[in-house]
Amino acid sequence: MTEFFDVAGIEDVPIGQSRAFQVKQKIVGVFNCDGEFLAIDDICPHAGASLSAGYLEGETVSCPWHAWRFNVRDGTWCDNRRLKVDAYEVRVVGGRILIGIPNGDEESKSA
């Protein structure tokens, strides 16, 4: 089961930009790709940089520290598709951005 959390208004993440939001115990990067909102874990697995602070081109964000590139639709690393960060379902309701976090997600990662 997935629980949805209201993180921002659509005006808070302009087209071609991104923002990070805390959702429960996670930091989630929200990306506006030509009016479609996509969300992935904000922390780069290489060295811990904020992916939402990186350069967004199309559906690819480049980490601001070491230029690792991730697809913001599914979280895969563009240079080795076996590595990925979590991607989250996004809904827009009444001009608000809602991020879906699967129930029990924190427990399974911390165990």
C-alpha positions, 0 to 999 in steps of 0.5 A: 500500500502506498501513502501519499504526502502533499509536498508543494504546489505546482508553482513551487517547481517550475518547468525544467527545475527541481526541488527537494522535500522531506517525506517521512524519513526520506529526502525526495527530489521532485523534477518538473519535466515539461509539466510532468512531475517525477520523483526520485531519492534525492541523495546520489548513491556515489557520494551523497550529493543532492540530485535535485541540485543537479542539472536537469536535461529532459528526463536526466539529472546530472549529480552536481558533484561528480556528474553521475546521471540518473533518469528521473522517471525510474531512478536508473543510473544512465551509465549502468542501468543495474544501479538505481535510486528509488523512484516514487509515484507522483500525483497532482491534485488540485494544483498540489504535488503528492508523493507516494511512499510505499508503507513499510519502505523505511523499515525494509531499508533500515533492517 
